[in-house]
Structures are given as C-alpha cells and as structure tokens.
Amino acid sequence: MFNVQVALECGCFRKSEYEREKDFEKRDDAVLYSKVLAELMNEEFCKAHIFTAKEVDRGQFVIAVNDRPGGGGGCCGGGHCD
C-alpha cells in the first residue's frame, strides 16, 4: 500500500475538493497523484504557498506546504485564505 498525504491544510486546501490523504495499490499511481496534486494546488490556489511532492519514506509521499518566497503576492482576496 502506498500513501499520499498533504502535510498542512492551508485555507485554500480546506476549501478545495481535494482529500488530505489517499491510498494507492501501486507506487506509480501514488507518485503520479502526488505530483499532479502539487501542480494543481500551485496553479489553483492563492499563491501564498508553494506545494512540493516528495517521497519521505518507502511508500509514503508527502506534499509539503511552504511559504512562497517573496510572499507570492499574498492572498488573492477570493476568500480562500480565511
């Protein structure tokens, strides 16, 4: 079993349809999901954070959440960051 988990739920994530944790039978599916989810979050969310997918342990993938360098323009004002 392979697991993908978002390390920290920012306001944008909590208001999204994405799940914080998801399990997969195949490693390739977990790798692809973690990379695609991080990319979608970077494109769709308010730009206050940057999301990076990485394998932290055998079978465990985490999408790290970090402040975007330079602030990334801050909140877009769309109500996602509350």
C-alpha positions as CSV (number, residue, x, y, z in Angstrom):
1,M,0.0,0.0,0.0
2,F,1.2,3.5,-0.9
3,N,0.0,6.7,0.8
4,V,-0.1,10.3,-0.3
5,Q,-0.6,13.0,2.3
6,V,-0.8,16.8,2.4
7,A,1.5,17.9,5.2
8,L,-0.5,21.0,6.2
9,E,-4.0,22.2,5.3
10,C,-3.9,25.8,4.4
11,G,-7.2,27.7,3.9
12,C,-7.3,27.2,0.2
13,F,-6.8,23.4,0.7
14,R,-9.6,23.2,3.3
15,K,-12.0,24.8,0.8
16,S,-10.9,22.6,-2.1
17,E,-12.4,19.3,-3.2
18,Y,-9.0,17.6,-2.6
19,E,-8.5,14.9,0.1
20,R,-5.8,15.3,2.7
21,E,-4.8,11.6,2.5
22,K,-5.2,9.0,-0.2
23,D,-4.0,5.4,-0.5
24,F,-2.9,3.5,-3.7
25,E,-2.2,-0.1,-4.5
26,K,0.6,0.8,-7.0
27,R,3.6,3.0,-6.4
28,D,3.4,4.6,-9.8
29,D,-0.2,5.8,-9.1
30,A,0.9,7.4,-5.8
31,V,3.9,9.1,-7.5
32,L,1.7,10.5,-10.3
33,Y,-1.1,11.6,-8.0
34,S,1.3,13.4,-5.6
35,K,3.0,15.3,-8.5
36,V,-0.3,16.2,-10.2
37,L,-1.9,17.3,-7.0
38,A,1.0,19.5,-6.0
39,E,1.0,21.1,-9.5
40,L,-2.8,21.7,-9.4
41,M,-2.5,23.3,-6.0
42,N,0.3,25.6,-7.2
43,E,-1.8,26.7,-10.1
44,E,-5.2,27.0,-8.5
45,F,-4.6,28.3,-5.0
46,C,-3.9,31.9,-3.9
47,K,-0.1,31.8,-4.4
48,A,0.7,32.4,-0.7
49,H,2.2,28.9,-0.5
50,I,4.2,26.6,-2.7
51,F,3.5,22.9,-2.8
52,T,6.1,20.2,-3.4
53,A,5.6,16.4,-3.7
54,K,8.3,14.2,-2.3
55,E,8.8,10.7,-1.0
56,V,9.7,10.8,2.6
57,D,9.7,7.1,3.4
58,R,9.2,3.9,1.4
59,G,5.6,4.0,0.3
60,Q,4.9,7.4,1.9
61,F,4.6,10.5,-0.2
62,V,4.0,14.0,1.3
63,I,3.0,17.2,-0.3
64,A,5.0,19.8,1.6
65,V,3.5,23.2,2.1
66,N,5.9,26.2,2.4
67,D,5.5,30.0,2.2
68,R,6.2,31.2,-1.3
69,P,9.4,33.2,-1.4
70,G,8.7,36.9,-1.6
71,G,5.2,36.3,-0.4
72,G,3.9,35.4,-3.8
73,G,1.6,38.4,-3.9
74,G,-0.3,37.4,-0.8
75,C,-3.9,36.4,-0.8
76,C,-5.9,36.9,-4.0
77,G,-8.8,38.1,-1.9
78,G,-11.1,35.3,-3.1
79,G,-11.9,34.3,0.4
80,H,-9.8,31.1,0.3
81,C,-7.3,32.0,3.0
82,D,-9.6,32.7,5.9
